[in-house]
Amino acid sequence: MPGVLTLAPVNQVFVENMRWLWRHDPRLAQKIDDLPLDASLELTPTKVGPKSARVQTTDGRSLQLHSRYDPQAEADEFCQGIEKGDAVAFVLSGLGLGYHVKSLFAECGDQILVIVTEPDPVTIKTALEHTDLSTELATGRFVFISGPDKSLLHDRLGRHSTLLMLGTVFVVPPTAREHNHDFHAACRAAIMDFAAFARMSLVTLVKNSAITCRNIANNLPTYITTPPADVLRQRFEGCPAILVAAGPSLAKNIGDLDALQDRAVIVAAQTTLRPLLERGIRPHFVTSLDYSNLSRQFFEDVDLPDDLVLVAEPKASWDVIDTFRGDVGVGGRRVIMLDNDFAHLCLGEGLAKRTPMEAGATVMHLAFYLAKWMGCDPIIFIGQDLGFTGHTYYAPGVAMHRAWTPELGRFVSLEMKEWERIARHRPILRKTTDIEGRPMYTDDQMFTYLQQFERDFATCSARVVDATEGGVRKSGVQMMTLRQAAERFCREPIAVERFGFLNRTWYDRGRLSPAREVLTGRREELETFEAICKETRDLLVELVGLLDDSVRFNDRLVRVDELRTMVQEHETIFRMVGSVSQLGELQKFSADRRLKKEGVTGEARARRQLQRDRRFVDALLEGCAELRKTLDESLARFDGAMEQRS
């Protein structure tokens, strides 16, 4: 008798859960799909409500993940007892069968973020088979973390950084204190480190948004006339790169660089350029991205090599870029500026577009991304301490030491100035481990830089070597001395043909005029946009006085809707204003969260909404004023560049 194929009934709960998991986390969804069909936890009945499940602990005990009486009621009671404050993000240790996830969303609303740390894909599969979590998964704010890996955390949590910033609560059900305890503790620590990184990034973004946009706008004449980073892409494929940072340990091996100048691509942080040149070491590239014009001291009164190339982000101070370039009228020195979104808004895609290379948080991140972009392998770091090696902050001979010279004397030594520099950061100091496994100090800022480096190292296809010979221990690198790295990787001179890009045209003056024309149009459009914002602000003030007159209120509200439509027609300017003034959007987001949480209704809610909108429009108007000054400065810079002799 021929075999008969019997189809099992479709588990609609699992299908719907997986549909949303595929949309938001395809890698995890694939991992679940790859499990055997019968892979599942042992389910156990309960007296009331849905089932529980049994797991084996590492010490061989059998443990119930949930109550044997009513698992959902138990989860509800536990989550209601959590001290939430103003938190909008919750880190839940262990998924179980998903009951705590449903409780958190039911109590706090669908605008929260729930991060579940769960190492076992079988547990996740079992939960998706038996608990309808599709509504929670559909929000995109229900995230699984399967380990404390930094690259995974940045990938899964990067878009949720703002929510983590606004308040995070760690939720540890009783079972998680016995089952996979060490795993959950490691994940919590890693998430706290990521939150510190996100906090510093967001604070920097908000604090520096205006000066960032101002620098970019003033750098546009350079941005538009110099070649893109494409000229360097894969240029040094397979060649070793040595990245030179200004940490204290640089003193140990800076002298070894002299013999390696033709055997490795040397990329210097701007802070190390002077000490290198004073020792006769000529780097091939130098990186810059600092906002402050104080950084021009790194290029002032320095005999810069003609073949040195500055690779800079457009957010770097234009004074710094100008100081390096010198006299553009006779050619100027070689500069490459990276692709930039605000430059696109200013000049349009046709003029501003260039192949994007990864942007850096520091000059050394930028140096690392440049080395990857050029195809270098291995990438060797020196002077990258990321901590206070020997209780010092800088390598000898850096520009900061020169700046301190007038203060030095009988009672003030260089060592004292170094210690004062560290001591000022006492509130944000933290202990870490050096390359020998010994305790050492770093600070919150350098620690967040370390997090980003370790994330980058984990995904880098090239070999990464830490030849700093000091500083903090870094994961994802090979540790050796610079001499060992040179003997192993820097055996042959780099072919001269690799540097053929130096012979190309480095200044295209003909692009200035069309770029200025586009920027002039943006300046004129800003006037129209600002007039719309002013009328909107006046209407919002008027509406507050009409809250008890619904007829007149609704009549004036029609005009507000018309103005909102007009704002949408000026999307580019709206985005430019938002780039200059980041705080308004964050305040609006926070106000919306408070309104929803407090459950305000009726006239009180309308009044609060009008106040929120008024503050947002006021922020837009402040942004308009700042953007006007920025564009006027940029147009003047274009005029100056066009007047220079060709």
Secondary structure, DSSP 8 states (H G I E B T S, - for coil): -----------HHHHHHHHHHHHH-HHHHHHHHTS-TT---EEE--SSSS-EEEEE-TTS-EEESS-SS-HHHHHHHHHHTS--TT--EEEEE--TTSHHHHHHHHHH-TTSEEEEE---HHHHHHHHHHS--HHHHHTT-EEEE-S--HHHHHHHHGGGHHHHHT-EEEE--GGGGTSSHHHHHHHHHHHHHHHHHHHHHHHHHHHHHHHHHHHHHHTHHHHHHS--GGGGTTTTTT--EEEE--STTHHHHGGGGGGGTTTSEEEEEGGGHHHHHHTT---SEEEE--SSGGGGGGTTT----TT-EEEE-TTS-HHHHHHHH--GGGT--EEEE---HHHHHHH-HHHH--------SSHHHHHHHHHHHTT-SSEEEES---S-GGG-SS-TT-HHHHHHGGG-SSS--HHHHHHHHHHTTGGGEEEEEBTTS-EEEEEHHHHHHHHHHHHHHHT-SS-EEE--SSSB--TT-EE--HHHHHHHH--S---GGGGGGGGS----GGGHHHHHHHHHHHHHHHHHHHHHHHHHHHHHHHHHTTTT-HHHHHHHHHHHHHHHHHHHTTHHHHHHHHHH--HHHHHHHHHHHHHHHHT--HHHHHHHHHHHHHHHHHHHHHHHHHHHHHHHHHHHHHHHHHHS--
